[in-house]
């Protein structure tokens, strides 16, 4: 299996309200589909090649780093330690060196 198809998985345990939960974090490479300049930040759409889903990040800081369509970034999926209606995961957009650019919840 090529390295770019390999997910980095980390499992942690936490206790919330006396209940112990195992939380999973997954990190994988994604491809930038579109970048649009807004007033104080950039809107970035990325494609997760494994699930073929697109994710929108609306408040990515202005350069640096320079982000262009076709660039590779990391997308991280984190299980939430608490329950919110209709929301199950936090998704983080990161550069290849681990710098967090933006996040959203789905």
N, C-alpha and C positions, 0 to 999 in steps of 0.2 A: 504494500500500500504506500503510495507517495506521501511525503511529509505534509503536503498542503491539504491532504484529505484527513489528517489526523487531528482529532480534537484533544485539547488539553482539559482534563476533567479533575476537579478538586472537590472533595466532600468535607464539610465541616459540621460539627454538632453545636447546637445552641439550646438554651432553655428559655422558653417564653411562657410566663404564667404557670410555672411548675410543670410544663410539658416539654419533654425533650424532643427536638426535631433535627433531622439530618437535612442539610441544605447542600444542593449541588451547584457548582459553578462550572460552566463550559466556556472555553475560548476557542474560536476558530477564525480562519481567514475569510474575508469577504471582499467583494469587488465594488468600487464606487461606480454608481450608474449615472448620477447627476449631481451637479453642484450649482447652486444659485446664490448670488450675493443678495443679502438683505441689508438693512440699514447698519446694524452693529455686529452682525454675525453672518454665517453662511448656513444655508439649508443643504443638507447632504442626504442623498438616497443611496443606500447600499443594498446589494443582493447577496443573500446567504446561498452559496452554491449547493449546499447539502440539502436544504429544505426548499430551495427555489423561491423563497419569500423575500420581498423587498421591505426595508425598514427606513423610515423617515426620521432624521434627526434635525430639529429646527433651530438649534442654538449652538452651532459649532463655532468656536472662536475664529476670528480672522487670522490670516497667516502671521507667523508661522504656525504649523507647517503648511506648505502648499499642498492642496488636494485637488486632483483632476480626475475626470472620468477615466476608468480603467485602472486606477491605482488600487493597490491592495492595502487593506486595513484589517484590524482585528475587531470582531464583535464578540462580546461576552454575555452569556446568559446566566443570571443568578436567580435561584429560587428565593422568594420572599419569606422571611421568618414569621410573618403575620398574614392574616387573610384580609384581602380587600375584595369587594364585590366586582367580579369580572376581570380582575387583575391577578396574574399568577407569577409573572417574572419581571425582573428588571433587566433591561438590555443596555449594555455599555458599548460605546464606540471608542476604539483606541487606535493609536498609531502602532506600527510594528515594533517600536521600542517600548510600548506600554504606557504612553502618555494618554490620559483620559481626555477625550474631546467633548463628549456629550453623553446623555443617557435618557432613557424613556422607560415606561412600564407598559406591558401588554398582558 
